[in-house]
Amino acid sequence: MSLIDLKKSKDGPKKKKKFTVDEFIADAEDYAQGQPKIVSREHDELSLQQAILVAKEHATRKTQSGNEVGRRFRPATFTLSEAAIEQLQELAIDTQLAKSHIIRILIDELCNKDQKEKLRKLLDSKIG
């Protein structure tokens, strides 16, 4: 902070609202309920209302997407060959899906096959 920051503003002092202690306490109660009258400004109330609407929409989307997915994902670390990384990247570009989503799809497909077919696919693979 420099001394220039301490200068008075050119706008001059802002007008303070005059109110009694009782009005202040009553407004504090209104403020706690989200409806202040004295200490708020019109543009603050508007932004508060907008923030509430956005928060409600976000919560609705989150619960809807949570119901659709119904599961959480954990981060996993594993190694892939350069060729596998390139193939995965090509799949991601072609399908417009995330790489992790593609891997989950492939794992699900493999797990849905019968036992003999799973073993044959895994053991016959030429990938090192």
N, C-alpha and C positions, 0 to 999 in steps of 0.2 A: 504494500500500500504506500502510495506516495502522498506528499502534502497536497498535491492537486486534487486528490480524491476527497480531501477534507473541506474543500471550498463549498460555499452555499450554492444551491442550485439557482439558476436564473429564473425558474418558474415562480419562485417565491414560496412562502409558507402555504401549505394546503389548509383549507378550512377544516376544522375539526367539528364534528357533530357534538352538540351540547345535549346532555341527558343527565337524569338524576341517577343516584345509586340504585334505587328501586327499578328504574327502567333498564339499567345495565344488568341487574340480576335476572329480571324477567327475560331479557334478550338472551342471556346466557342459557337459560332453560330452553328457549326457542332454538338456539344454536345447536344444543345437544340433540334436538329433534330434527335438525336439518332445515329449520325455517327461521333463520335470524332476520331481524328487521332493522336493527340499528347499526350493527358493526359490518354488515355486508353491503356490497354495491350491486347494482343491477347486473353488470357483466360478470361478477363473481357468481351470482346466483345462477345465471345462464350456464356458465361453465360447470358449475356443480351439478346442475340438472343433466347436462350433456354427459358428464362423467358417470353419473348414476346409470343413465341409459346404456352407455357403452359397457359398463361393468355388468349390467344385467344381460346384455346380448352376449358378452364373452362367456358368462357363466352358463347361459343356455346352450351355446355352441359347445362348450366344454363337456357338459353333461350329455348332450346328444352324441358327440363323437366318442365319449367314454362308453356310452351304451352300445354303440356300433362296434367299436373295437373290443371292449371288454377285457383288455389285458394290458399289461405294462411290459416294456421291453427293457432288458438290461444290456449295457454295453459289453461287447465281447471282443477280445483281441486274438487274432489268429494270423497265420502267415499264408500267403498265396504266391505262386510263381508269377513271374512277369507275364507269361502267356495267359494265365488265368485272370490276372488283373486287367489285361487288355481286352479279353473276351467279355469280362464283366462290365467293363466300361462301354464296350460296343452295345451290349444288351441294354444298359441303362440309357444310352442315347437313343437307341431304336424304339424302346418301349416307353420312354419318359417316366420310368420308375426309379426309385432310389435303389442303390446297390444292395443295401441291407434288405429291402423288400424283395428283390429278386432272389436273394439267398434264402429268405424265409419261404418263398414260393417253391423253390427247388427242393428244399428239405421236406416240405409238406408233401410234395409230389412223390418223393422217394419213400417217405414213411407210409404212404397210402397203398403202396404195392404189396403183394403177398411176400412172405418170407423168402422163398426160393428166388424170386425175381430180384429182390433187394440184394441178396448175397451175390447173385450173378452179376448185377450191375456194378457193385462195389469191387468185387474181386477181378472182374474182367477189364476194369479200367486201366488204361495205359498211362494215366497221368501219375507223375511221381511225387 
